[in-house]
Structures are given as C-alpha cells and as structure tokens.
Amino acid sequence: MTSESSTSTGSGRSFTYRLAAGILKPVLVAMGVKDWQGTEHLPTTGGYLAVANHITNLDPLTFAHFLYDSSRPPRILAKASLWKVPVLKGVLVRTGMIPVHRGTAGAASSLADAVRQLESGECVAVFPEGTLTRDPDLWPMVGKTGAARLALSSGVPVIPVAQWGPQLILPQYSKRLYPFPRKKVSVHAGPPVDLSDLLDRPQDAAVLTEATERIMAAITALLEEIRGEKAPAVRYDMRKAARAHQAAAAASALAEAPAAEPDMDAAPGTVADAEQATSELVPDVEPTGGIEPVEETGRSAGPGDEPVDGTSDVSEPDQPTTDEGRR
C-alpha cells in the first residue's frame, strides 16, 4: 500500500470512528453515568494490546468508546459472521476491525493480521475469554491463549481493562435494554501486565498458560476494585464444566440402566460396559470446545490443562452417550 493510500485509509477510518462515536456517545450518556479511570495507562503512541473482561453484548461498545475517548481508535477482533450484516459490514471495514473465522484455519491468519497491526503502531483490543463469561457471578473466567500469543509475538505493552455496569443496561443473552434509571458504567485501565520474562521463551503450552493467567489476574484485580468485592479463589473453567456435565449425564444414564442378574457374568453391552464408558468420559486430553452455562460451577484452580488457541467463541462439544438396555 502506498503512503497516499495509507493516509486515505487512515483518514476514512478516523472519519467513520468520529461518526460512530458521535452517534454512540449520546446514547451511552443517556443510558449510563460514565466512570472512566486509569486512562493515563493507555499509550498515545506505539502499538499496544488492550484486554478486557466480557460480561454482555453491550460491553464491546463501552470498551471501544473508552479507548477511543482516552487514546485512539482501536482495532477490535470480532467474529467474522458480523461481516455478513450489510450495514454493519461497512462500519467494520471502514474502522479497520479484524475478522476472526471461528473454528477454521483462518483464525490463525486473524492473529497474524493483529500482530502486524500491533507492530505498525495500532491499538488492538481483545477479550481474552473469547466469549461472554460463564461465571455465575460474572467474574472473569479462565482465558484462552490468543491474547497471550499476540502479546508475546509482538512484544507490545498489554493494558488490562475491567468493565462493570453494561450488564445492568443489557443483561447477558438479553435483547432488551434497561436504560432507565441511568446506571453507572465503570471502565478502568491498569498498568501494563509484566510479561518481560516470557518474551524470549518458546511459546509452548506452559508459557502461554502462564501469560494468559497473568493477563486474567490483572483484569480480575481491577474488577475487584470496581465492585468492592473479592473474586473467587478458583477461576471458572468452561472445559471442566463441560466434562462435569458429561459425567453427570453418563451417571444418570447408568443409574437408569437395568441391573445385571446376580451371580452371572456381565455380557457385552450391559452395565459393565456402561461403567467402562463412564470412566472414559474424562479424557486425559482437555476438549478444545466449551458449552453453554451449566449448573456445575466448573471452577478450576488454574487456567486449564491445555491452552486453546484463538480469541473467539468456542463451540459446544458432542455429548458422549452410553448404551442403554442392551443385553
């Protein structure tokens, strides 16, 4: 791209952002009382990665508004399906957003594009959890490794941001707004996350997991200050919640299966097989998918056995089944 075309693209992006901000700002002001803090931590020059918790479908707007007001227009990684919405597609293209192709090889190219933007001096915004938190009390859950990969690959500052209040205007999974009475919307930024000791190490599972946990811990600490509460000692883990759900379903199926006749060897396909199937429901390797919220807490003492690439939503894994009633 030539200098002239780059300038033209930048001007177009800036104009679209100003237009969107002009429309969005009075809407947000009408709905909530702004509590913006920590803006001194946002770099005004050079690339940096902004990472935030994700509690409702409204908080991408408050996140972008906070960064735009305090620093400069961010480039946000968003699911590629949004580019199929006619009017929204034009806004996404003109503001330079980065599409993430979930569950495909294209997800890796999205990360590569984000790294290039960071190295060129852009602000890139990411939700490390990759989806709305499934924690029952809306605390940050175990993060995915996409944000850590971006940070370690680019070496730019990682600025944690915590949000609280947008969920009062638009609750999770709701399409109905509750703008009145006006709610307090808090968005606070903190000092950069220290990943300096990890930059020169290979990006293996241990390093990515450690970097991801440091990022999530920094966001959680900021949210504790906003809420005036202490976060749970054990972070919610969607993968462990999925396995607990699967095990509970298998146990229920086992309980409903007819018992074997006494003093007889169990034949293939009876309760003995069901017991064996139940023991195999918790694999040695973590599943790479997640599920929708379940009754189990799914909390984990760490960020999980194996990190998952990418920053987008995960899909629900196939539910294993057991043979019932076969003799």
N, C-alpha and C positions, 0 to 999 in steps of 0.2 A: 504494500500500500504506500502510495506517495505521501509526502508531507502535506500536500494540499488536500488530498482525500481524507487523511487522518484528521486534519483540522476541521474539515467539513463534517466528518462523522462525529467528532467530539462536540462541535457546536450544536449539531442536531440532537445529540443525546442530552446535552445540557438544557436545551430549549424544552425537550419533552419532559425532563425531570422538573423544570420550573413550572411547566404547565400542570403536571400531575400534582406537584406539591401545592400549587395554588388552589387546585380543586380539593385535595385531600385535607389540607391544613384546617380550613374552617369546619370540615366535617368532624375531624378528630377533636378540635377545640370545643365544638358544640356538644360532643359526647363525653369528653373526659377532661379532667384537670391535669395538665402536664406536670410531671415531676422528673425532669431531666437532670441527671447528675453524673459526674465523672468525665465530662466532655474534654477535660484537659488531657486525658489519656489517649485521645484519638489523634493520631498523626495527621498533620495537614499536608505533608509532602511524603512521597515514597509509598511503596506498596505496603499494605497491611491486611491481616485477616481478622475480621470481626466475627466472633462466635457467640451465639445466644441460645437461651432455652426456648422451647417451643410448646406453648400451652393451648393455643387456639388458632383458628384460621385468620384471625384479625391481626395477630402479632407480627406477621411479615410486614404489614403496613406501618405499624408503630416502630418497628426495628429500622426500616428504610428511612422513615421520617426523621428518627433520631440521628442517624448517620448523616443524612443529607443536611439537616439543620446545623449539625455540630462540626462536620468535617468536609465531606464532599459526596457526590453521588456514588453509592455503592453498586457493585455488580453482584446480584444475588443468584445463587444456584437454585433453579426451580425445576419442577418436574416437566418433562418435555410435552406432556399432553396439553399443557396450557397454551402451547404454540398453535394448537388447533382451533382455539377460540378466535374468531375473525377479528374483532376489535382489540381484544387483549393482545393478540399476536403482534399487532403493530406497535403497541406500547412496549412490549417486551423486547422487540427487535431494536427499537429506537433508543431504549435505555440501556442496551448492551447486556441484558440478562443472559445467563448461561444455562442452556437446557441440559437436564440430566435424564438420560434414557435408562429408566429403571430396569434392572434385571437383564441387561444386554451388555455386549462388549462396548457399546457406545458410552457407558458410564465412565470407563477409563479415559476416553477422549475428552469427556467433560472435565475431569480432574486435570488433564494435561492443559486444556484451554485455560482453566482457572489459574494454574501455575504460571502460564505465560502472562496473564493479566497482572498477577501479583508482581512478577519480575519487571513488568513495564511500568510499575508505579501505581497501579489501580488499588482501590479498596474492594475486596471481595468479602461478601457476607455469607455465612453458613450457619445452619442449625445442625450441630454435631450429632444430635439424637436421630436425625434423618426423618423424623415423623413427630406427631404430637405425643407428648409424654403419656405413658400409660400408668404412671404412678397415681394411686388413688387420691393423694393429696396434692398432686400437680408439682411435685419436686422433680428436678432433673433426673432422668434415669441413666442407665449405662449407655454411653455414647458409641457411635460407630467410628471407624478409623479414618474416614475420608478427610476430616478436618486435620487430623494429625499428619496424614500424608501430605496435604497441601502445605502445612507449616514446615515440616522437615524438608520437603523438596525445594521450597522457595527460600527458606531462612528468614522470612519477613516477621515482624512483630505480630503476636497473636493477642488481640484485645478481647477479654471476656466481657459480655454484656448480659445483664439479667433484667427480665421484664416481669411485671406483676400488675394486674388491673385490666388488661384487654379481655380476659376471660369473663369479667363481670359485664362487659358490653356485649360480647358474643361468646356464649358458653361453648365448651367443646362439643363438636359434632352437631351444633345447632345452626340453623339458617335464620334464626330470629334474633334481631338486635334488641338490646335493652338500653337505650341511650339515656333514659331519664329514670331517676335523678342522675345527675352527672357523676361519673366515677373517677377516682384518682388513678391515673395511668403512670406507673413508675418505670423508667428505663434508666438503669445505672451502668456505667462502664467502669472497669477497674484497670489497674496497671497490667502491663504485658505478662503473659504466662512465661515462666522461665523454662525454656527447653534447650538451653545452650549446651548442656552436657550430652544431649541426644543427637545433635546435628551431624556429627561426624561418625555416628554409628550406623551399621546396616539397618535398613528398615525392615527388620524381622518382626515376628508377632510380639515378642516381649517389648521391643522399643515402641511399636505403635500402640500397644496396650497402655504402656506407662504414659506416653504423651497424651493419649486420649483421656486417661483418668485425671491427669493434671489439669487439662482443659475443663473437664466437667466439675472438678473440685473448685476451680476458681469461679465458675459461673454459680455454683451452689452457694459458695461463701457470700457472694454479692446478694443472692436471693434471700439468704438468711437475714442479712442486714435490712433488706426492704421489708420483709414480712415480720421481723422481730421474733422469729422462731428458730428452733434448731431443726435442721433436716435429719431424717432418719440416718442412723449409723450405717445401715445396709442399703445400697442403691438398688432400685427396681431393675430387674433384668428380664426383658421380654422373652429371651430364649429359654431361660429357666422356667418362666411362667408357662411357656408352650409345652415344655416337657412335663410339668406338673399336671397340666390339663390332659395331656395324652395318657399319662399314667393313671389319672383318676378315671378316665373313660374306660381304660382297659380293666381296671379293678372292678368297675361297675359291671362290665360285660362278664367278667369272671364270676362275680357273685351271682349273676342270673343264669349261668350255665348249669345244666343238670349235673349232679354229683355222680362220680363213678360208683359202680356196685361194690360193696365191701368184699374184701378178700379176693379181688380179681385184679389182674394186671391191667393197667390203663392201656387202652388201644390207641393207635394213632388218631388224632383229631378230637380227643376228648379233653378233660380238664387238665391233664398233664401238659398237653400242647398249649393250652391257654396260659398256664403258669409260665411256660417257657417263653411264650410271646410277650407276656407282661415284663419279664426280665430284660427283654431286648428293646423295650420302649425307651430306655435311657441310653443312647449310644455313647460310645467313647468319644466321638467327634461331635462338636456342637452343630446343630442345624443352622443353616445360614438364613432361615426365614424367621418371621415373627407372626404373631396373631393379634387379633383384636383383644381388648381388655377382657380378662377372665377373673373369676372370683379369687384365685390364689394371688398372694401378694407378689410372688415372683422376685423377691428381693435377693440380691447377690452381694457377697462381701467384696467382690471385685468387679472389674469390667467385663468378666466373661472368660471362658476358656480359650476361645479363639476370636480374634477381631474380625469384623466383617467390613469388606471394602465398601466405599461409596458413602454418599450422604443422603440418599433418597429413602423413601418408604420401602419397607420390606413387605413381601407377600406372605400370605398365610400358608404354612406347610401343609402337605397332605396329612390327614389324620390316620395313623395306623389302626388297623382293626384286628380283631381276633376271631377265629372260627367259633361259632356258637352251635351247640346242639348236634355237632357231627359225631357219630359214633364209629 
